[in-house]
Amino acid sequence: MSGDVRILRDVVPVDGDSGAGAELAEPVDVVVVGERIARIELRGTTPDTDAAQVVDGGGRLLLPGFVDAHAHADGRIFDDDVQLALLRQGVTTVIGGQDGVSYAPGDGGYASEYFAAINGSHPGYDGGGIRSLLASYDGTAAVNQGLLVPAGTVRDLVCGRSTDAAGPAELDAMRALVADGLAEGALGLSTGLDYVPGVFAATDELARLAEPVAAAGGVYVSHMRGGYEANSAAGIAEIEAIARHAGVAVHVSHFHAEPPIVHDLMGRLAASGVDASFDAYPYTRGCSILAMPVLPAWLTVRPTAEVLGVITDPAERRRLLDEWFPTIVDYPSLGPDWPEMLTLAHVAAPAYDWAHGLTIGAAAVRAGTSAAEFALDVLAASRLEVNVVMAVRYTRDDADLAAILAHPRALGGSDGIFIGAHPHPRARGSFARYLRLLVAERGALSWSDAAALVSTRAADRFRLGDRGRVRAGAVADLALVDPARVADRATYDDPLALAEGIDDVLVAGVPVLEGGWLTGATPGRGIRRSDHPSRSAAPNRPARPTAAAVATAAPKEA
């Protein structure tokens, strides 16, 4: 018996190589040696005595571990409840450093303050750059963590709280920080152009920062400027300009808009020769910090103590109520009904625990004040640490979501935030919802197409090494999926419910989820950008498929 050999018995491998024999006609045995898949054999041909552990697949699907292309687990990935929430969806790798804000480079202070309600603080990082931050994830969690260089953090480190355009020396300093982060293993560069200080970065500044990204083979990832939805064309035009200047591959974060808008604008990028992809979560509502839509950027760019001084000063507060709040109706995703469109997901101030799950409007009525004044009150009491679930003016049904996610350049991304008593359900439901909605219920995707959406494309796009496929030589990040049971259970009313139907998961060949519960193993690591795409793993398959094999696969009776 070998201590590093495991056999996954009676499984149906599926990965994202559509049309290339990715779905097998018959269940097989997958032999894992160490952290990689060693071989795939006909069922029952490998003796149990050859392995330290045999996992009974029971006819379940074996998919490559899912990659969450946009997650906010940067500081929370060490928590058991966060790891369990991810693994119950089959997620084995998350990509952080999103929206231009994370801990490195620098000492983490800016991100810990500004994104306190999104990423929280990191329990150990206090400096050392991307290299040190990636190292903090090695062997400390059950899930892998990849990182982007956050452009907002870079700007804050070089330009401070300035709202002015960066000068030549500042641009050189920022470009050097981006290049250093990429050399240390970052997957690309992220921007958050509705957040501060990203909102003050002009297109030409961003294009210059994208140059070292292109040189390193990374990806420019953008939370676009302007609020998405009907205003998405402006954001896409800016991304196109950056891509054309720098020659960089681009990725649109959480692309939420009507399906024709998404397809038209992605087509426009392709027609112009831009290498573009996007992620989208399978929900209509969004989630962000409350300060972003309800306070002006010229104010929130300041340190928290200064912002609190303004919103608690009677004269300044009156000016905000009279001059600023009436303009919120012009925010593309909100409009005049904004108090009923923002639901309190996380409020740091214990005095407002009662408000979790209520809209700003409903909470204001209970508090006996106006919506605008309540928003300022709760922000002041929580030192700005408040996040909200954000409804949109024009909701989309499941058919619309399926039309967006069936796009061949779509990647799975939850935009999951793990902070809050009443969070958005996407953190605990997105990947199970992809499979339930798109495959099991609507038939919009085959299982192979679904594997491409949730794993293979992201592994290739972000150069995650030999991940994203079920074949010999691939890293054994693997999820066993029960096609008859896989489903999301988290809802807007019950957002903490865990997904079902994925009970066994391996990371680097080590079981991290067994029977639906954590094993306590922590083989996860900080994922450094690979010099070669993940498709380099060589195929090793004993048979070619029939189309019905996966559709009819289901666990055997116990």
N, C-alpha and C positions, 0 to 999 in steps of 0.2 A: 504494500500500500504506500502511495506517495502522498506526502502531506500537502503538496501544492497542486494536486490534480483533482478536478471536480468534473462530474459527468452530469449534464442536463439531459435527462432521459425523456424521450417521447415528446419532442417539441417541434413546432412548425416555424422555421426561420423565415423572417420577412424583413427586408430592408428597402431602402428607397431607390434601388436600381430598377425602376420600372422598365419592363420589356427586356430585361436581361436575365431572366430566370430567377427573379428574386423570391417568387412564391413556390415552395416545393409541393410536389404532388403528394408526398407521404411524410409523416412525422419522422424525425431523425434523432440521433444522439449528438450532442455537441460536447466536445471534450475541451476543457479549459485547463491549461497548465500555467501556473503562475498568474500573471495578469493578462494573458492573451488567450485567444481561441487557438487551440493547437490543430484541431481537425473536426470535420463534420462527417459522421459515419451513418451507415444504415442502422436503423433502430435495433438495439439489442446486441450489436456486434462487439461492444466493448464490455468486458467483464467488470462487475461491480468491484471486484477485488483490486482492480487497477487504480481505484480512486479513494481519496480520503473522505469524500462526500458525494452522494448521489442525490440529485434533486429530481423528484418525479414531476415532470412537466404536465402529465395527464392530458396531452393533446393541445395544450395552450400554445398561443403564438409566442415566439421569441423575437423580440424587436431589439434593435440597438438602443442603449440608454438614451432617453430623450434629452434634448438640449434646449434649455429655455434661453432664447436669444436676447431677451430683455427682462431682467429681473433685478429686484432691489433687496437682495439677501446679503449685501456686502458685509454688514455688521451683525446680521442675525443668523448666518449660516451655521454658527456654532451651537445654536439652540436646538435641543432634541425635537421640540415641537415643529420647528421649521423644517428640519431634515425629514421628519416623518411626513409632513404635508407634501413635500416635494417627491419623496420616494413613492408614496401612495399613488402619485400620478405617473410614475415611471421616469421622473426627471433625475438624471445623474450628473448633469453639468448645468450650471447657471452662468450667464455672462453679465457681469456687473460693470461698475464704473459708468453707468448710464446717465443720459440727460446732462452731461457736462459736469457732474458733481460726484466726487468720491474722495477718499482720504489721501491718495497719493497722486502726484507728488506733494511734498510739504509734510506738515506734522499732523494733518487730519483735522485741524481745528475748524477750518472754514466749512467743510462738509458736515462735520458733527453738529455744527450750529445751524446752518441753513437747511440741511436735509435731516434734521433731528426727527421729523415725523415721517420720513421716507426710508432712510437707511439706518437711522440711529447712529450710535457711536460704535467704534471698533473696540473690542475689549483689550487689545494689546498693542495695536499699531500707534506709534507716536513719531514716525519719521523713517526715512531710509528709501523712499521712492517705491516705484512699482515692484522692483526686485524684492524688497522687504515685505511689501504687502502680499505679494504672491506667496512668499515663503510662509506667511502666517496661516495659510490654508493647507499647507502640506501635513497630512496625517492628523489633522485636527477636527475633521468632520467626515461624514459618510458620503458627502456630495462634493464634486469638483467645482472649482470657481475659476472662471476666466475673467479678465479685466480689460477694459478700454481705458486709454488715457483720457481723463475728463477735461475738456477744454476750458470749462468755467473755473475749475480749480487751478489750472495753469494760469489763466488770466488773473485770478485773484492773487496768486503767488507773485506774479511779476508786476501787475498794475495796481494792486490793492483794490480799493473801493472806487476807483476812478470810473467815470462814465464816458471819458474821452476816448477817441480813437487811439490805438496803440502807436507809439512812435517807432522809428526804425530799430533803435536799440532794444526796445521792448519786444518787438516782433522777433528779433534774432534770439532773445532770451527764451521766448515762448517756444519757438521752433526747436531750440536745443533741448528743452524739457520734453517736448513731444518725441523727438528722435531718441532721447535717452530712454523714455518709457517703452518705446517699441523695441529697442535693443535689449531691454530687460525682460521682454516676453509679452508685452501688451498686444492685444489682437487688433487694435486700431485706435481711432480717436472718436470720442463722442461729443456732441454739442447739445445744449438745451436752450433753444433760442426764444422760449417764452419765460425762462428763468433768468435770474441775475447771477453773474454779470454777462451771461451769454447774449442777452437781449441787446447789449451795447456793442457787441462785436460786429463790425461791418463785414459784408461779403468778401471784400478783398483780404481782410485779416484772416478769415476762415480759410480762404483759398491758399494763402501762404502757409498756414498751419497744416494744411492737407498735403503739402509737398513731401515732407518726410514720411508721411503715411504711405503715399504711393511708392516712394523709393524702397520702403521696407516690405511692400506687398501686403499692407494692412488694409483695413476698411474704414471709410469715413461714415460714421453712424450719426444720424441727426434726428432729434426732436425738433421738427421744423418750426420756423418762425410763423406766427400768425394764426394759431388756433385750429388748423386743420379744417375738416368739414368742407363747407362751400368755399372756404378760403385756401384750400390746399394748393391750388395752381401757383400761387405766389411762392409758397415754400418749395415746391418742386422746381420752379424756375431758378431759385437760388442754389439748390442742390446741383442742378444741371450746370450752372455757371462754375461752381466749385470743382465739379468733376472734370469739366472740359479744361479748366486752367491747370489743375494738378495732375490729370490723368489717373485719378484715383477711383477705385471701386467704391460705390456708395450704398448705403442701406438706410431706409426710412423707418424710424421707430414708430411703433404703435399707429399704423396708418388707419385712422378712423375717418371714414367719409362714405358717401353713397357708392355702391358698387360701380356704377358707370364712371364716376370720378376716379376711383382707384385704377380701374382698367385703362381708362383713357390716358391718365398721367403716366402710368407705368409704360404704356405703349409709346408715349411721347419720348420718354427717356431712352427706350430701346431704339427708337427710330433715329435718335441723335447720336447713337453710338455709345451711350453711357451704360456701363455695367452696373445695374441697379437691382436691389432686392428690398424686401420690406418684411416686417413682422406685424401681426395683428392679433389681438386677443378676441376670443369668441363671445364678447359681450358688447352691448351698446354703450353703457355708462363707463366713465373714466374715474380716475382718482388722482388727487394731487394735494399739495399743501394748500391750505385755505388762503394763505397770504398771497399766493400767485394771482388768482383772479380778483381779489377784493382790495388789494393795496397796490399803489403805483410802484413801478420798478425803481424810480428815482429815490423812493423811500426804502424799499426792501433791500437795496444794494448796500445799505449801511449796516454796521454791526447791530446785533439784536438789541443791545442796551440803548442805542440811539433811536431805533425804531420804536421801542417801548416808550421812550421819552416823548416822542411825537404823538403817539396814539392815546397817551394818557394826559397830555397837556390840553386843558379845556379849549384854548383858542385854536390850536392846531387840529384838534379833533373836530371842532366845528367846521373848520375849513375843509377837511376831508369829507365830512357829511354833506356839506353844501356844494362842493365843487367836484369832488372825485367820484363819489358813489353814484351820482346820476349817469356817469359815463360807462358804468359796468354793463349797462344794457346793450352796448355796442360790441361786447366781447362775442366773437363769432359762435362759440359753443353754448352761450348762456342766453342772453337777452333779458327782457323785462321781468321774466318770472324766476330770476336767479335765486331768490330766497327759498323757493320750493324745489330747486334743482340741485342744491348742495346739501348732502346728508352727512352729518358728523360721524366720522369713522374713528378718529383718535383725537382725544382732548387730554392734554397732559395734566391740566389742573384738576385735582380730585374734587374740587367744589362743583365741577361740571360733569361728573360721572353720569348724572341723570340724563344728560343730553345725547349720549351715544345712541345712534340709530334714528335720531330725529333730524328733520330738515332744519336749516337755519330759520326758516319762517315759523315752523311749529315751535322750535325752542324759544324764539323771540316772544311768541305769544305767551308761552308758559312763564317766561321771565318778566313779562309785562313791559317790553320795550320794543323798539323798531328792529327790523332785521339788520340794518346797517350798524346800529349801536350794539346789538348783541354780538355781531361778528367782531367788532373792535374789542368788546368786553372779554370774549372768550380767547382772543388772540393775546390780549394783555395778560390775562390770568395764567395762560399757558406758556408765556414767553415765546410766542409764535409757534409752539409745537402742537399744531393742529392739522390733521388731514381730513379730506372730505371725499365722498363718492359723488361724482358729478354726472348728473343726467344730461342728455343732449336734447336740443330742440326738436330734432326729427329722428325718432327712434327707427331702428332697423329690426326686421324680423329674422328668424332663423334662415330663411331662404337668402336674404341679403348677406348675412354673415357667411353662409356657405359659398356664395358667389365670390366673395372677396378671398376667402381662404383657399379656394380651389385654384387660384392663380398660380402658375408654375414658378413664380419667383417669390412666393410667400414662405415665410419661416414661422415656426411656432414661437410666440413670445407672450408671456403672461402679463408683463409689467407689474408683477406681483409685489405688493407691499405687505410686510409681515409685522407691522406696528399698528396697534389699534384694537380696541375692545369690540368694534363692529366694522371690520375692514371690508374692502371689496372682495367678493367671492372668487375673483380671478386668481388670487394667490394659491387657493386650495382646489380650484376646479378646472382651470383652463385646459390642461392637457388631457384629462379624462373627458372633458366636454368636446374637444376636437374629435376624439375617437367616437364618442356616443353620437354626437350630432352629425358629423360629416360622413361616417362610415356606417355605423349600425342603423341609424334612423333614416337619414336622407339618401344614402348611397351616392353622395357627391364625390367621394374618393374611394378608390380601392384601398386595401390594407397596405399595399406597397406605396401608393401615393401618400397615404397617411404617414408612413414611416419616413418618407422624404420630407414631409412638412415638419414633423416633430423631432427629427434627428439628422438625417443624412445631409440635407441641404445646409444646415447650420454648421455641421462638422466640416464640410467642404468650404463654406463661405469664410469661416473664421479660422481655418487651418488648425483644427483641433487635434492634429495627429491622426493616428489610425483608429478613429472612432467613427460611429455613424453607420457601420455595416456589420452584418453577421457573417463572417467568413474567416478562414484561417489567416492568422497573422494580426487580426484586429484586436485592439484592446477590449477586454471582456467587461465593458460597461453594458449590461444587458437587463432587459425587463421582460418578465413573463406576463402576458396579457390574456385574460379570459375574455374572449370576444362576446360572450353572452352576458357578462356581468359588468364590463367596464362602464363606469358612469360617474359623473360629477354629482356630489350631494350638496355642495355649498350653494347657497342662494343669497339674495340680498337680505332676506329676513333671518337666515341662519348661515352666516358667512364662514363659520369656523368648522363646518362639517367636512370630514375627510372623504376623498374619492374612494371608489370601490372598484374591484376587478383586477387590480395589480397588487399581488400579495408577496411576490418574490422578486428581488432585484439584486444584481451584483454590480459592484464598482471595482474595476481593476481585478476582476476574478474573485473578489471576496464578497460573500453574501452580506448585504447590509440591511435587507428587509427579508424576513422569513415569516410566512403566515400573516402578513400584514403589520408586523411590528419590527422595530429596530433591533438589530442584533447587538449593537454596541460597538461594532467595528468601525474604524475611521480611516479607510484607505483613500479618501478623497485627497485631492491635491490642487495647488494652484496651477492652472493650465497655461503653459507658455506657448506662444504661437509657433507652430511647426514650420519648417522650411519646405515641407512638401504637403500636398493635399491629402486628406484622409483616404481617398480612393486608392492609394498605393497598396493597401492590403490586398494580397492575392486571393482570388476566389478559390474555394475548395468545396465543391458541392457534388454529392453523389447522384443527383438526378435532376431532370428538368421538370417544370411544374405542369399541372393542369390548372386552369383558371378557377375551378371549383374547390380546390384544396383548402384554401384559407377561408372561403366563405362558409364552408361546412364544418370547419374545425371547431371543436368545443371540448371542454374538459370531460373526461370520463366520469361516470358515477363512482363515488367512493366505495 
